[in-house]
Amino acid sequence: MPPQADRVLPDRLLFYCRPGFEADMASEITAQAEALGWIGRAEGQAQSGFVQFVALEDRPINEFHRDLLLARLIFARQSLVALPPLTMSRDDRLAPIVEQVVAAGWSFEAVWHETPDTNEGKALAGLIKALTRPLESALRKRGGLRRKAGGRRLHLFWTDGDCVQLGMSFPGNRSELPGGIRRLRFPKGAPSRSTLKLEEAWHEFIPRDEWEIRLAEGMQAADLGAAPGGWTWQLVERGMHVFAIDNGPIDKMLLATGMVEHLREDGFVWEPPQRLDWLVCDIVDKPARVTAMMLRWLERRWCREAVFNLKLPMKRRWQEVTRCLLMLQEGLDQAGVTVELRCRHLYHDREEVTVHVRLLD
């Protein structure tokens, strides 16, 4: 480890997000920083796909990272403790990276090369492939890459061929997916690509070892705004019986399974005949109206778990999301309903966020 005077200390956090949502990510991090007593500034260029929070006080930034759980953030795909961006000569990209790792005193068990989720980022794939093995070899020789390093991972975030930012992630507070992106294959037979939203939501909100219990065959579910049946298809694939509520048509193959009862009714006013295991909803409407409908379902305990999307406005999306979540949480508290509530902007979402609620009583 280099002498303390020569060390390069991390002074910021780096967050990946969907391009176009940098302002929302910055607003969220700023609010979280204020709540946790941190002074700093959130910086993010429009359509860049990432945001940085630069600390403006003399405290170890990893303390903020430890308290800021990625799973509780809405717009972040990945969360890293980071060093300032590094600009290199294209004649020698490896040496500056290795020297910064050594100067930081960091060591890792793995190295991940990542880019923003943009066309410019994807164009760097060839360069990254060429650098991967030589860089890992150089890091091993200098002690930066070793077999046991507490599960720490080095992330090289490439924004250009001569610009990279070094970040570090820790087990338990990071995405285990490259770029924080869960890429799912469109299933054969599903009637619409929206099916991937619900599949990703299950991966995000329900531990895989609980699927057989919480997404079990024989359960009953409702899909509000079901047409043409993308979300209903996921429920049927898990062996659930589904009330598909929509005035529009449902896929004929789905109806032929005998697992779906299609009711041509308004999802905002329909009531289930008995308590259901699941409610899912991807209705295109104002987020406050959808939230009010979800609150009515949950207050009356008409379902045990729910996944629903909130379509966001073009501006002040963070503010609208927090307003809806606060309305939902306060309403449930007043009704004496205890829940587990999470909200994430998933990869297969676009101008929306996905909310999961599980009743705990």
C-alpha positions in Angstrom: 0.0 0.0 0.0 1.4 3.5 -0.9 2.3 5.9 1.9 -0.7 7.9 3.2 0.5 11.1 1.6 0.7 9.5 -1.8 -2.7 7.8 -1.7 -5.5 8.8 -4.1 -8.7 8.8 -2.0 -12.2 8.3 -3.5 -14.3 11.5 -3.2 -17.5 10.6 -5.0 -20.1 8.0 -5.8 -20.9 6.9 -9.3 -24.4 5.8 -10.3 -25.5 4.2 -13.6 -29.0 5.0 -14.8 -31.2 4.9 -18.0 -30.1 7.7 -20.4 -32.5 10.6 -20.1 -33.1 10.1 -16.4 -30.0 11.8 -15.1 -31.9 14.8 -13.6 -34.2 12.4 -11.8 -31.2 10.3 -10.5 -29.5 13.5 -9.4 -32.6 14.7 -7.5 -33.0 11.4 -5.8 -29.3 11.3 -4.7 -29.5 14.9 -3.5 -32.6 14.1 -1.4 -30.9 11.0 0.1 -27.7 12.9 0.9 -29.7 15.6 2.7 -31.6 12.9 4.7 -28.3 11.2 5.7 -26.5 14.5 6.5 -24.1 14.6 3.6 -23.0 17.8 1.8 -22.2 17.5 -1.9 -23.3 18.0 -5.4 -24.9 15.6 -7.9 -23.7 16.0 -11.4 -25.1 14.4 -14.5 -25.1 15.3 -18.2 -28.3 14.8 -20.1 -28.4 11.4 -22.0 -25.1 10.3 -20.6 -26.5 7.4 -18.6 -24.7 8.1 -15.3 -24.6 10.6 -12.4 -21.9 11.4 -9.9 -22.3 12.6 -6.3 -19.1 14.6 -5.3 -18.7 15.0 -1.6 -17.9 18.5 -0.3 -16.8 17.5 3.2 -13.8 15.7 4.7 -15.5 12.3 5.4 -14.8 8.9 3.9 -17.3 8.6 1.0 -17.7 4.9 1.6 -19.7 5.8 4.7 -22.3 7.4 2.5 -22.2 4.4 0.1 -22.7 2.0 3.0 -25.8 3.8 4.2 -27.3 4.4 0.7 -28.7 1.0 -0.2 -28.9 0.4 -3.9 -32.0 -1.8 -3.5 -33.8 1.2 -2.0 -32.9 3.6 -4.8 -35.4 4.1 -7.6 -33.4 5.3 -10.6 -29.9 3.8 -10.0 -28.8 0.6 -11.8 -25.5 0.5 -10.1 -23.8 2.2 -7.2 -20.0 2.6 -6.8 -17.4 4.3 -4.7 -15.3 6.1 -7.3 -12.2 8.0 -8.1 -12.1 11.1 -10.4 -12.2 10.3 -14.1 -8.9 9.4 -15.6 -7.9 10.7 -19.0 -5.2 8.7 -20.8 -3.0 8.7 -23.8 -4.2 6.2 -26.4 -0.6 5.0 -26.7 -0.7 3.6 -23.2 -4.0 3.1 -21.5 -2.9 0.4 -19.1 -0.2 2.1 -17.0 -2.4 5.0 -15.8 -5.1 2.6 -14.7 -2.7 0.4 -12.8 -1.0 3.3 -11.2 -4.3 4.8 -10.0 -5.3 1.4 -8.5 -2.0 1.2 -6.7 -2.2 4.8 -5.5 -5.7 4.2 -4.1 -4.5 1.2 -2.2 -7.3 -0.9 -3.6 -7.3 -4.6 -4.4 -10.0 -6.7 -6.0 -11.1 -10.2 -6.8 -12.5 -9.3 -10.2 -12.4 -6.6 -12.9 -15.5 -5.5 -14.8 -15.4 -3.2 -17.9 -18.6 -1.3 -18.4 -19.9 1.6 -20.5 -23.0 3.8 -20.4 -26.1 2.3 -22.0 -25.7 4.4 -25.1 -24.7 3.8 -28.7 -21.3 5.5 -28.0 -20.8 3.2 -25.1 -21.5 0.1 -27.1 -19.0 1.2 -29.7 -16.2 0.7 -27.2 -16.7 -3.1 -27.0 -13.7 -3.9 -29.2 -11.3 -1.7 -27.3 -12.4 -3.2 -24.0 -12.0 -6.8 -25.2 -8.4 -6.0 -26.3 -7.5 -4.4 -23.0 -9.0 -7.0 -20.6 -6.3 -9.7 -20.4 -3.3 -7.3 -20.4 -4.8 -5.2 -17.7 -5.7 -8.1 -15.5 -2.1 -9.4 -15.8 -0.6 -6.0 -14.9 -2.9 -5.7 -11.9 -1.9 -9.1 -10.6 1.7 -8.2 -10.8 1.1 -5.1 -8.7 -1.2 -6.7 -6.2 -4.3 -5.0 -7.4 -6.0 -8.3 -8.4 -5.9 -11.3 -6.1 -8.0 -14.3 -5.1 -9.2 -13.0 -1.7 -10.1 -9.4 -1.4 -13.4 -9.4 0.5 -15.5 -9.8 -2.6 -14.6 -6.3 -3.8 -14.9 -5.7 -7.5 -13.2 -3.1 -9.7 -15.4 -1.4 -12.2 -13.8 0.4 -15.2 -16.4 2.7 -16.5 -15.4 3.7 -20.0 -17.0 6.9 -21.4 -14.6 7.3 -24.3 -11.6 5.5 -25.7 -9.2 7.7 -23.7 -11.5 8.3 -20.6 -12.3 5.9 -17.9 -13.5 6.1 -14.3 -12.5 3.6 -11.6 -15.1 2.5 -9.2 -15.4 -0.1 -6.5 -18.4 -2.2 -5.4 -19.0 -4.3 -2.4 -21.1 -7.5 -1.9 -24.6 -6.9 -0.6 -24.8 -3.3 -1.9 -24.4 -3.6 -5.7 -25.9 -5.0 -8.8 -24.5 -8.4 -9.7 -25.4 -7.7 -13.4 -23.0 -6.0 -15.9 -24.1 -2.4 -16.2 -26.8 -3.1 -13.6 -28.9 -4.4 -16.5 -31.0 -7.6 -16.5 -31.3 -8.7 -20.1 -34.2 -11.1 -20.6 -35.0 -13.1 -23.7 -38.5 -12.5 -25.1 -40.4 -15.7 -24.5 -41.9 -17.5 -27.4 -45.7 -17.4 -27.2 -46.0 -14.2 -25.2 -48.4 -11.8 -26.8 -46.4 -8.6 -26.2 -43.0 -7.4 -25.1 -44.5 -5.9 -22.0 -44.3 -9.4 -20.6 -40.6 -8.7 -19.8 -41.5 -5.9 -17.4 -43.3 -8.3 -15.1 -40.7 -11.0 -15.4 -38.0 -8.5 -14.5 -40.0 -7.3 -11.6 -40.2 -10.8 -10.1 -36.4 -11.1 -10.4 -35.9 -7.7 -8.8 -38.4 -8.0 -5.9 -38.7 -11.7 -5.1 -35.7 -13.8 -4.0 -35.3 -16.7 -6.4 -35.5 -19.3 -3.7 -39.0 -17.9 -2.7 -40.5 -18.2 -6.2 -42.0 -21.7 -5.5 -43.9 -20.3 -2.5 -44.8 -16.8 -3.5 -45.4 -17.5 -7.3 -46.9 -20.9 -6.8 -49.0 -23.0 -9.1 -52.7 -22.8 -8.3 -52.6 -19.2 -7.0 -55.3 -16.7 -8.1 -54.4 -13.3 -9.7 -55.9 -10.3 -11.4 -54.4 -8.4 -14.3 -55.9 -4.9 -14.6 -55.5 -3.4 -18.0 -54.6 -6.8 -19.3 -54.9 -6.6 -23.1 -53.4 -8.1 -25.1 -52.1 -10.3 -22.2 -48.3 -9.8 -21.8 -48.5 -9.8 -18.0 -51.3 -12.4 -17.9 -49.0 -14.7 -19.8 -46.4 -14.6 -17.1 -49.0 -15.4 -14.4 -50.3 -18.3 -16.5 -46.8 -19.6 -17.0 -46.5 -19.9 -13.3 -49.7 -21.9 -13.2 -52.0 -19.2 -11.8 -55.6 -18.7 -12.6 -56.1 -15.1 -13.8 -58.9 -12.6 -14.0 -57.9 -10.5 -17.1 -59.7 -7.2 -16.8 -59.8 -5.1 -19.9 -62.3 -3.8 -22.5 -59.7 -4.7 -25.2 -59.1 -8.2 -26.6 -56.9 -10.9 -24.9 -54.7 -13.2 -26.9 -56.6 -16.2 -28.1 -53.9 -18.7 -27.2 -54.0 -17.4 -23.6 -57.8 -17.8 -23.4 -57.4 -21.4 -24.8 -55.4 -22.4 -21.8 -58.5 -22.3 -19.6 -56.5 -20.4 -17.0 -57.9 -17.0 -17.9 -61.3 -15.4 -17.3 -61.5 -12.3 -19.5 -63.9 -9.7 -18.1 -64.6 -6.7 -20.3 -64.7 -4.2 -17.4 -63.1 -1.0 -16.2 -60.0 -1.9 -14.2 -60.4 1.1 -12.0 -63.8 0.0 -10.6 -63.7 -3.9 -10.9 -63.7 -5.7 -7.5 -62.5 -9.3 -7.0 -64.9 -12.0 -5.9 -62.5 -13.1 -3.1 -59.1 -12.3 -1.8 -56.4 -12.9 -4.5 -52.8 -13.9 -4.2 -51.6 -11.4 -6.8 -52.6 -8.2 -8.4 -50.7 -6.8 -11.4 -51.4 -3.6 -13.3 -49.9 -1.9 -16.3 -52.6 0.6 -17.0 -51.7 3.8 -18.9 -53.1 6.6 -16.8 -52.1 9.4 -14.4 -49.8 8.0 -11.7 -51.9 9.5 -8.9 -55.0 7.8 -10.2 -53.3 4.4 -10.4 -51.9 4.9 -6.9 -55.3 5.7 -5.5 -56.7 2.5 -7.1 -53.8 0.5 -5.6 -54.4 2.0 -2.2 -58.0 0.9 -2.3 -57.0 -2.7 -3.1 -54.4 -2.8 -0.4 -56.5 -1.1 2.3 -59.1 -3.7 1.7 -56.6 -6.5 1.5 -58.0 -7.8 -1.8 -54.5 -9.2 -2.6 -51.5 -10.4 -0.8 -48.9 -9.0 -3.2 -49.1 -6.4 -6.0 -46.8 -5.3 -8.9 -47.9 -2.1 -10.8 -46.4 0.5 -13.0 -46.6 4.3 -12.6 -46.4 6.1 -15.9 -44.3 9.2 -15.4 -44.6 12.8 -16.7 -41.9 14.3 -18.9 -40.6 16.6 -16.2 -40.2 16.3 -12.4 -40.5 12.6 -12.5 -38.7 12.1 -9.2 -41.0 14.5 -7.5 -44.1 12.7 -8.9 -42.8 9.3 -7.9 -42.1 10.4 -4.3 -45.5 12.1 -4.1 -47.3 8.9 -5.2 -45.2 6.6 -2.9 -45.8 8.9 0.1 -49.6 9.0 -0.7 -49.6 5.2 -0.8 -47.5 4.7 2.4 -49.4 7.3 4.4 -52.8 5.8 3.3 -51.7 2.3 4.3 -50.4 3.5 7.7 -53.7 5.2 8.4 -55.5 2.0 7.5 -53.2 0.0 9.8 -51.9 -2.1 7.0 -48.3 -3.1 7.3 -46.5 -3.7 4.0 -43.1 -4.1 2.4 -42.9 -1.4 -0.3 -40.2 -1.0 -3.0 -40.0 0.9 -6.3 -37.5 0.6 -9.1 -36.9 2.0 -12.6 -36.3 -1.4 -14.3 -34.3 -2.0 -17.5 -37.5 -3.0 -19.4 -39.4 0.1 -18.1 -39.3 3.2 -20.1 -41.2 6.3 -19.0 -42.4 4.5 -15.9 -41.4 2.9 -12.7 -42.4 -0.4 -11.2 -43.8 -0.7 -7.6 -44.0 -3.9 -5.6 -46.1 -4.1 -2.4 -46.3 -7.1 -0.1 -48.8 -7.3 2.8 -47.1 -8.4 6.0 -50.2 -8.9 8.1 
